[in-house]
């Protein structure tokens, strides 16, 4: 351990005394703070060869930092134990915040191989902290003395979270149980990493060649992209499609061929169910490993163990929400599906059965019939650069923020842009990176992450965050810029809401700042932002035709607003599908329960199934959120946060959607607080009440607002 620490120190010295030679030392770039504007990541100086040596060296350094806490001869205090622990591993964070972010956004085979090698090391390091008896003893000593420490609310939270993180992660385990915990945790890390890699690798294997006769109904932009992709493969005049999310969604919504839609659906939903990248045995093992870890820690199920540090608190709390929504939305879904079936049958001139690959196609046509509204018709009004101005401009109008492009900041790919962020008084708040387009090196979906979180250093410096938003929007073509659908604009607003949560945070401790909140609270800022997509006053600020400059016609805005509730029951029930599947996998009490994953998943959907099961199709093998992300036993949190965001936005509707007083209350009481206090307390302080599902039901049109009751007239008093 000491040798590793000395090796790291030597590398640091090289960087100071001989910069040229330092760059020949693998990992040297990560050995100390970056000598760049605001310490931004010097991506151009980093190669794959740097990651593993840097991770090894920084793990050794972090272990030394932990040893220093444990061996401190002074009595345990909040500062020398709890705060010191929060600051430990900053060098390791510096490496991992680059490596794992790029592993998702701009990876290659070598990085994937590195991740498989370093994941067990990181798991072992993590468990070496939670199972460090000397460290746990000091944490318990501070916790036992908490009543006399006169701590601030944030300090109390940090102490409680630190204590809970140990107690819920096996700190009290002894002997063989402690060794078993290490082994299970290490294997779980390997399996979750493998799951995510399999999803990405298999997705990149699909090449679907279509003829000109098979393109009926598809938007010209998708056709042009497919033609350009085919030409790049040496087959001009043909059309090559992938299963990238924008392409898949366009095919499902617009292709006039039921056979083509079915082909894409079966390929997309059949991914990772067999072959080289089969995730079925991987997810079975993940579920069992999580169950065994939970059992070891004294819980019956992983869900029970995991939910202790959430707003829901228990599986019963989760099912209470899911069941409320199921019961409220199921009748509305049945009505929606009947209307859709009747419409499709009338349109086709014969009885039509709506299959899962037909829903988006006919739903789009029915929406158009009712509202003459087609998302493709709206693309010209959401040119990407204009939309960036509109989304960033929302933060300007609400919170006074300003975003300035900074080309002097390194980026990891030519598609990525960096912006400095300042408050309205010119105060620097941080950096935001934007990464919008699909590529083979990027996983599908959309997310926000950090290259550096916010905290106050030991020297009292408020170190500002560097955040990133990553998406997979429709790419520009040779003759057309990137034009977004309203759905993609909504995705942009969502991830930008997360970014604001990360940028505006004003906490002292890194483990509590920004998006480091309970996972059923973390989606509030992101989903709150989505509400603006259906507000005319907002759309009129930026939605202009990319060729003519004409603002979006008011009738199109009306269609967006009026159609916002279209398919709301279907959308909710689809999310409930994911929520119930997640809870099922993480509520097992015996490995035999998942012996047949197909039947297991099907049983989990009883009560919320939308369509009959399709042979060969599953949700679980591609469900990265729960099997390789941070949402195990937590996918319900999207609906939980949706209840919160509808309830929160109701306050803005009452006072004005751009009301600065309300916006400042939301900023001060929610966005700046991070996880520094309990989320229910944070929310009540802003809203003045506990949330209910009422606002969401009314927003979705499931429940109509009650008409105002007539005012009671006081009886006339007789004159004396």
N, C-alpha and C positions, 0 to 999 in steps of 0.2 A: 504494500500500500504506500509506504513512504517513498519507494523507488518511483512509483507511478507519479506521485505528487512532485518529486524532484524533476522528473522528466518534463512534466507540464510547466514547471517553473523555468526550466531551461529553454523551452520553446518560447515562453513569454519574453525571456531575456533576449533571445535571438531577434524577436520582432522589434524590440526596442533598439538594439545595438547594430543589427545588420539586416535591414528590411529585405534586401535582395536575397540573402541566404535563407531568411525566414520562409519565403514563399516556396522553397524547395522542401520544407518540412511538411509532410502531409498533416493537415489539421491545424496548422499554425494560424490560419486565418480566424479560427474560433477561439484562440487562446486568451484573448482579452477583448475589451470593448473595441468596436470598430472605429477607425479613424476616418469617419465619414460625416456628412451633414446629419446632425442629431443622432449619430450612431446608427444610421440606416444600414441594412444588410448589404455588403458589397458583393452582390451576386456574381459579377463578372470575375471575381477573384476566387470563386469556389468551384471545385470540381468534385466529382463523385469520390475521388481518392481521399478527399479531406474528411469525409463524414465519420467513417469507422474509427480512425485514430483519434479524432477529436472526441467522439463519444466515449471511447475507452478512457482517455485522459481525464475528461470532465467527470466521469463517474468516480474515478479515483479521487479527484479533487473534492467532489461533493461528499464522499465518504470521510475524508479528512475533516471537512467542515462539521459533519455530524459528530465525529469523534471529539472535536473540540468542544462541542456543546455538552456531550456526555461527561467528559473529563474535566470540565470547569470546576475548580475547587470551591468556587463561591456557591452559596445556597441558591437553589433554583428561584428565578424571578421571571416576571412576564417578559422583560427585555432580554435576559441572557438565555432564555429557553424558548419561549413561544415566538418572539420576534426573530430571534436568531434562526430558528427552524424555518420560519417563513422566508427568510432571505437565503437560506442554504440552497445550493444547486443552481445559482443564477447562471454560472458558466455552462452547465448542462442544458439549461433552458435555452440558452443562446444557440446551441447546436440543434437541439430537437425542434425548436420553433421554425428553423429553416428546413431541416430534413423532412419532417413529417408533413409540413405544408406542401413542399414540392413533391413529395411522394404521391400526393393526391392531384396536384395541379400541373406538374411537368416532370413526370417520372420516366424511368427507362428500366431495362432489365437488370442492370447492375444495382440500381437503387433498391429494386425489389429484393434482390439477393442480400444486399446489406441489411435491409429491414428484418429479414428472417434471421440473420445472425445476431443483430443487436437487440431484438425484442426480448429474448430470454435474459440478456444481461440487464436490460432496463427493468424487467419484472423482478429479477433478483435484487437489484438495487432498491426498488420500491418496497419490497417485502422486508429488506434488511433494515429499513427505517421503522416500519410499523411493528416489526418483531424485535426491535432493539430494546431489551429490558431496561438498560440504563436510561435511555431516552424516555421511555414510557414512565419510568419512575419519576423523572424530573417533571414531565408534563402533569402527572397525577398530583405531584406536590403543589404545583402552581394552582391547579384546578381546585384542590382542597382548600386553598387559602384565598379563593376568589372573592369571598364576601368582604375581605379586609383590604382589597387592593385599590379601591376607588377608581375603577376602570371606566373609560368612555364606552358608549354603546358599541362602537366599532371594535374596541379592544375586547369587550365582553364576547362579541360574536366570534372574533378570531380565536379566543381561548376555548369557547364552546365547540367551534368547528374543529379545532386541533384535537381536543379531547375525544370528540365523537369519531374523528377519522381513525384514531388509534383503536378505540373501543370496538368499532364496527368492522375493523379489518384484522382482528385476531391478535391484538397486542397481549391479551391475557392467556393466549394459547401456550401450552407447555409441552416439552418433550416431543414425542412422536407426532402429536397434533400440529405442532409448529412446523416440523419438517414436511408433513403432508400438505400444509397450507402453502408452503413455498413451492412444492412440486406442482400442485394444482394450479396455482397462479401463473407459474411459468408456462405450463402447457396451454392454459387459457389464452395467454398473450400470443403464443405461436398460432393457435387455431383461429383467433379473430383476425390476425394479420393475414393468414392464408385465405380466409373467407373473402376479405376485401380484394386481395390480389386476383383471386379466381374470377370475381365479378368483372373486374377491369380487363383481364386477359381474354376472357371469352367474348366479351362485348366487341373487342377489337378483331375478332376472327370473322365476323359476319360481313359477307359481300353478297348483296342481292342484286342480280342483274335483271333489268326489265327491258322489254321491247317498247317501241313507240306506241304500239297498240294497247299497252297495259298502263298507260299514263293518264287515262281519262279522269278528269276531275281534279288532278293535282295542281297546286299553285305553280305558276311559271317559275318563281324563285327556287322552289325545290327541284324542279325539272332541270333548270340551268345548273344548279349545284351538282346534280347527279351526272349531267353531261360533262361538266368540267372534271369531276372525279374520274369518270370513265376515261376521258382523254389523258389524264395524268397517268393512267395505268396502261396507256398505249392502245386503247380501244375507242378511238373517236367515232362518233355516230351512235354509240350505245349509251346506256344509262345505268350507273352504279349507285346503289343505295346502301346505307349502313343502318344500324339500329341506334344511332345517336338519338337522343331524346327529341330534339326538334323535328328530325326527319320522321321518326316513328309516329309522333303525335300528328304530324301533317298527313301522313298516309292514312291513319285511322280516322281522321276527320273528313278528308276530302276525296279519297279514292272511290271512284264509282264502281269498282269491281269488288264484290263480296269475297271472291276467291283471293284477291291480293290482300285485302284487309285481314282475312283469316290467316293467310300465310304469315304476314308480319306479326299478328297477335300471337300465334303459336310459337314462332321463333322467339319473340320478346319474352313471353311468360314461361317459356320452356328452358330459358337459359340456366346453366349451372345445375341441371337436374340429371346429368349423366356425362360421360366422356371424360376428357382429360381434366376439365375444370369443374368437376362435380362437387357441389357444395352440400349435398344432402348429408353425407356422413360427417362432414365438418360441422354443420349446424347441430346435428344430433349430439356430437361430442361437446360442443360449446354449451348446450342446454344442460347436459349431465354434469359437466365440470362446474357450472355455476350453481347447480343444485347442491353438489357435494361441498362446495365452499360455504354456501349458506348453512348447510347442516352442521358443518364444522364450527361455525360461528354461533350456533344456537338457534337458528331460524328454520322453520319448516320448508320454506321455499326461497328461491332467489328474490322473487318479487317482494316478499315480506321483509327480507334483509335490505334490499335496495331502496325501498320506499320510505325507510325511516328518516331519511334526510330529504324530504320533499314536502310540498304543501299538502299533497294528498295524504301522506303519512302511512297509509296502510293499503293493502289490496282492496279492502272493502271501500275505502275512499275513492279508489279508481273506478271500481265497478259501479259505485253509486252514480258517478258522472256518466259513464258509458251507458248504463241502463236508462238513465233519465233521457239521454239524447236518443237512444234507440227507440224508446217508447214514443217520444215526441215526433221523430222524423219518419218512422216506418209507415204510418198511414199516408203521409205526404209522398213518400217514395212510391208506394203502390199506385197512387193517383198519377204521379209523373209517368210511370212506366206504362200505364193504361193509355194515357194521352199519346205517348210516343208510339205505341203499337198501333193505335187507331190511325194516327197520322201516316205512319209508314205503309200500312195496308192500303189506305186511300191513295197515297202517292203512287204505289206500285200497281194498283189495280187488282190485288189479290191479298189473301191473308199472309201477314208477315210475322215471323217469330223473331224477336229482338235477341240476337246473340251478343256476347260481350264485345265482339269485334264490330258490331253494328251500332252500338250505343252512340259513340261520338259522331258518327256519320249522320244518323237520323236526328240526333239532338241538335246538331249544327243546322240542319235543314229546317227543323221545326222552329228553332230560334229565329232563323231568317224569315220564315213564313209569318211569324208573329211580330217580329220587330224589323224585318228587312235588314238584318244585322249579320254581317259576316266578318270575322276577325281579320281575314285577308283584306277586306275593304278598308280596314282601319290602319293597316301597316304603314301606308304612306305618311300618316300623321304622327308616327312614332319613330322617326329616324333616330338612330342611336345617339348621336351627338346632341340633338335637341332634347332627347329624353334624359341624358345625363344632366343637362342644364336644368330640366324640370325636377328631377329627383333631388339633385343637390340643392336646387332652389327652394324646395320644400323646407329643408333645414335652415336655409337663410331666412325664410319668412317666419318660421316658427321660433327659431332659436338664435337668429342673427349670425349664423356661421358662414364663412367664406372659404372657397376651395380654389387653390391656385396650382396649375400644373407645374411640376418641377422636373425638368428633363435632366438635371444633374444627379438625380437619385437613381441608382442602379435598379434595374428590373430583371426578372428571371426569364422573360420571354418577350419577343418583340411586340406581342399583342398587349402587354401589360403597360399601364400608365400609372404614374405616381402623382399625388396631389398633396400639397401642404394645406393644413386646415387651421384657420384662425377664428377666434371669437370676434364679435362685432366691435370690441374695443381694441382689436389688433393682437390680443393675447394668443400665443401659439398653443394649439391643442394636440397636434400630432400629424401623422401621415396616413393617407388612405391609398391603397393600391387597387386598381380595377383590372379584372381579367375576364373578358366577356365571351370568347369564342371557343367552340369545341376543337379538340385535336386528339390524336391518338394517345398522347402522353398525359391526358387529363381524364379523370373519372367523370361519369355523367352526373347530372344534378346541379345544385347550386348551394353555396355555403359561404359563411363569413369566418375568418380566422384572424389570428394575430401573429405577427413576427416579433412583437414586443408588447407586453402588457404594461399597464400604468401602475406606478407605485411611487412612494416617497422613499428615497434612498437613505442610508444611514447618515449621510451628510445633509439631509434635509432638502434634497433636490426633488422636485415633482417631475419624475421621469415620464414623459408623455408617450402614449401608445402609438404603435404602428400596426394598423389593421388592414385587412384585405378582403375584398368581396370577389367571389369567383362564380361564374355562371357559364352556361352553354347556349348562347343565343344564336339565332340564324346568322351565318356569316355573310359579309358583303360579297358580291360577285363582281365580275369584270365591268358590268354596266349598271350596277345598282348598289347603293350603300346598305348597311345593315338596317333593316326595317323590322320593328318589333310588333308582335301581337299584344293586345291588352294583357293576356296571360303573362307574357314575358315582362311587360312593364310592372305587373304585380309582383313578379319574382324579384325584380330589381328593387322595388320599394321594400320588399320583405328583407332582403339581405342588407340593404342600406339601413334599415331599422336596427339590425344587429350591430352594424358598424357604428351607428350613433351611440349605442349602449357602450361600446368599447371606447369611443373617442371622448365622450363627455364625462366619463367617470372621474370622480374626485375622491379617491380612497387613499389610505396610507399603506395598505398591505396588498401585495400582488395576488395572493390567493383569494382576496375578496373583491378585487376591482373588476370593472367592466362586466363581461358576461359570465363571470364566476359566481353564478347564482344557482338556486335550485332549478333543476331542469324543467319543472312544470311552471316556472316563472320566466325562464329565459326567452320564450317566444313572445312574450307580451310586447316588447318594443318593436319587434319585426312585424307581427301581425297587426299591431296598431297602425303602422304606416300604410298597410294595404287598403285601409278604409278610404284613403284619399282618391283612389282610382275611380270611384264612382261619384266624385264631387265635381260638379260643373265648374265651380269657382277655381278649383285647382287645375283641371285639364286645360282650361282656357289660358293658363299661364305659359304653356310650352308646346302644346300639341298643334303643330303646323305642318302643312303638306311640304314634303322635302323638295318638290320641284317648283311649286308655285308660291310657296310661303303663305298660302291662305290658312287662316286658323281653322281648326276642326269645326265643321258646321254644327250648329246647335242641335240639329235633328239627330246627328250621329251621337252627340253627347247624350241626348235623351235616350237613345237606344241602348247605350252602355248602361245608363242608370236603370232603365226599366228592365233590362235583361239580367241585371246583377243577381236577381233572385232565381233566375231560370236554372233548374237542375240543382237547386240548393240541397234538396233532400238526398239526391244521388251522391253529391259530393260529400255530404256529411256521412252517409252510410258507408261510402268507400273508405273514409278515414277510420270509421269504427271497425271495419274489417281488419285494418292494420292493427288497431288498438287491441282488439280481442285476440288476434293471433299472437301478438307480443306477450300479452298477459298469460296466454295458454302455455307458451314455451317456457315461461319463467315462473310458472306455478306448479310444475311437476314435482312429485314427491318420490318418484321411482323411475329408473331408467327404462323399465318395461313399457311405460306409458308412451314413449316415443319410438317404439320399435318399428311402427309403420307411420312414417312422417306424412304420407299422403292422407291417410285416414285421420291422423291427428290434426292436421291443418283444417281438413274439411269439417271435423267436429267443432273446432273452435269458431267456425263461421255460422253455426246454427243460430238463427234469430236475426242475423244481419247480412246473410247471403243475398246478393243482388241477382246473380244468374246461377243456373246449375253449374256444377263443377265441369271443367273441360279436361279431358284426359291428357296427361302430359304437361299440364300447366300447374304451376305453383307460385305462391308469393314468397315463401320463406327463403328459397335458395338465392334470391337476389336482394333480400331485405337487409341491406347494408346498415341501415340505421340501428338495428338491434343486434346484429351479429358481428359487426366490425366497427360500429360507431358508438356513440355514448348514450344510446336511447334504450338499452335493455330494460324491460319493465318500465319504460318511460315514454313510449310513443303516444300514449294518451295525452301527454303534455301539450301536444298541438291543439287538441280540443279544449283542454283546460285553459290554455292561454287564449284561445279564441273567445271563451266566455269572458275572460278578463279584458281582452281588447275591445270587444263590443260594449262592455259596460263602461270602460274608460272613454271610448270615443263618444259615448252618449253624453258625457259631460261637455265635450267640445261642441257637439251638436246643439247643446243647450246654450252655450256662451258664444259660439262662433268658431268655425273650424280653423281659423287663423288667429284666434284670440291670444294675444301674447301673454296675458296674465295666466290663462289656463295652461298655455304651452310652457311657461316658466315654472309653473307648479309641477307639471309633468317632468320637466327637466330636473328640477331640484329634488323632487321627492322620489323619482323613479330612475331616470337615466344616470344621474350622478352618483347614486347610492351604491350601485353594484350589489354585492352580497353583504354589505356592512351591517345590515340589520335583517330581522326576519321578514320574508317577503309579504306575509299577510299584514304585518305592521306597516311596511312601506306602502302597500297598496291602499290600505285604509286611510293613511295620512293624506294621500292624493285625492282619493275619491270621496272620503267621508262616510263610507259604508262598505259592507261586504258585498262581493259580486254575486249575481244570480244569473241564470241562463235566460232570463226574460229579454234582455236587450238583444241577444243573439237570435232568439226565436223571432223577434219582430224584424230584425235586420234581414233575416232569411225569408221572411214572409210566411213562416210557419204559424205564427200567431199574429193576429191583427191587433194594432193598438186599441185599447179600450177607448170608446168615445168619452169625451169629458163629461163628467156628471154635472147636471145643472146645479148652480149655486143655491144653497139653501137660503131662503128669505126669512129673516128674523120676524117673528110675529109683531104686528103693530101693537104698540102699547096704548091702552086707553088713557085719554087725558083725565086727570083728576078733576 
